[in-house]
Amino acid sequence: MSLAAAARPALAADPALRPVISFHGVGKTYPNGTEALHDINLSIFQQDFVFLVGASGAGKSSLVRLLIREEVSTSGRIFVDGQELSRMARRRLPRLRRKFGIVFQDYKLLPRSTVAQNVAFALQVTKPGQRHLREKVEESLWIVGLEDKVHKFPDELSGGEQQRVAIARALVHRPPIFVADEPTGNLDPDTSWGIVQLLLQINHRGTTVVMATHNREVVDLVRRRVVAIEGGRIVRDEAQGQYLREGDATLVSGGNR
Amino acid sequence: MITLLATLRFTLVSAVQNFWRNLAVSLAATCTMGAILLFIGGILLGTHMLNQMLTAEQAKASNIKIYLEDGVSLGSIANLQSELRADPRVSAVHFENKDDAAKEASSQVENFSESLKVLGSNPLPASLNLDLHRLADLPAIDTMARRNAIVQRGNLATDYNPAIIDKLQTLITWAWRFAVGFLIVFGTLSVVIIMISIRTAVLVRRREVEIMKLVGATDWFVRGPFILEGVIGGVIAAAISGTVIAAAYKPAVDHLRSTLFFFPLSYDGSYLAVVALLLFAAGIGLGAFGSYLGVRRFLTV
């Protein structure tokens, strides 16, 4: 069991506060023989904010892909909201994916659609006939601070603004879990900090946030739970602000949320 | 109900929007499909004309003369005639007496009348002339006729010539095999070419499919607009190829009639309508099936 999970046995015993995400002995080996993950054990609770850190190729993205069932684990079991992913039928995947808001490093926006259309797209394809579509889109864009860019196209926006559109799209259907895979990977430090602030704000509203990053500065500044992955294994799982700098014997203590 | 209507609306709007936004790729796929449908339509009309020619040739060849012994009673001839009329393989029976035979021979052979005068009597036999429904029934009718007592013996029994009929039948069989083989080969080739062009059209929009899957769209929701877009392309392709075929059919028949005047070719409007319907069905089917296969590989996200 991870350190973070062990730190709150009383919560884990309460069925209402079971982990929303849990990995039990999970491994992933790709068809070409590359072992991306090995014996991953991890529990993430409701309203947690978890950083997945590690160098490029450490296995962060593989873990994210397993979490959203873009890939299937080769061993172990993964649970999301009580449902086991490896046994889940393909036809049930859409329902699982609707529990997530997902953003990527490359934004994945539709280049020929406006900001509003990009955000509305997520609702149109998951909940056709949704009432108050415009209001929901406007609210999402207001949260990310782009309410004045509704008619712009992605190529008219900066990298940071494009990532905000991707966040608004991920938020618009109010998912309980928010997954961000290197959301600041293409952004300068100031813009990155703005994006992280936004994710903290989303977490503050009650959403569980899992963010994969190799941006050490951001992780140091925010001081939330950090799961460090190296060579496909979890090498460290530090709860809430206790993050050991690599190559540094000093434990950096942080305050609780 | 609202959800269903909204889904249909989204599917329709997305399909039209995608077709328009990716006009170059969509038109390339549509033109490929149109060219192939045009080709298939041409083959269908070509085989129909071939069928008209072969049917006429079969009708011409599907008859047999049964030569009767001289001096047999009219009663026994009438009995054989009735027996043959009752046979389902026979479409018509006509009695030709010796004088009719002589008249016909005179019209076909020069100086025949003079030859008859020299002989002093008419050596030609009376006959029962039969028209059959099928060329393939000729051997059986010939065998049956030879067993009858009032029919002449040996080589003089009938005018059935197995060598010629067999050749004609072999020609017809091979002509049909060739036409069907041609349709199968080009039909298969068409599906493959159409699938590749539609797959290219889908490939351009793989990001959109990826996003739809990641936000939780169902497989059918993703497929819907692509399949409808394929159907739109198929209908446009069928309309273009159908129009070209309809416009070219009559001039083609007229031209062939003047060139191959010995074959009874005719313009068949009802068959043209069937071909048009088939083209629309093929366009819709190929467009939908090609899109279904084209989008399938991107749904594994």
Interface residues (C-beta under 8 A of the other chain):
Chain A: I68 E70 R90 R91 L93 P94 R95 L96 R97 R98 F100 I102 K108 L110 R112 F121 A122 Q124 V125 T126 K127 P128 G129 Q130 R169 A170 H173
Chain B: I2 T3 L5 A6 T7 R9 F10 R21 R207 E208 E210 I211 M212 K213 L214 V215 G216 A217 T218 D219 F221 V222 V301
